[in-house]
Amino acid sequence: MARKISVSVDHDICVGNAMCITIATKAFDLNAERQAQSANPDGDTEELILEAAENCPVAAITVTDADTGEQLFP
């Protein structure tokens, strides 16, 4: 069974590059300020979400295990 993850985006540093949306198309979308936001962390696989976080040019995405609180990225 896949673990449940939590995804957050730091809007103080997000530049709206949208690479995360290109990689994990269901987990992220853009808000009214054209910054990424977590839309549906269950929408894509953990691997895709981690890949999206790793490809954020400003490291604005944090991924954690929702049950344990363990930070998976960064």
Secondary structure, 3 states (H helix, E strand, C coil): CCCCEEEEECCCCCCCCCHHHHHCCCCEEECCCCCEEECCCCCCCHHHHHHHHHCCCCCCEEEEECCCCCEEEC
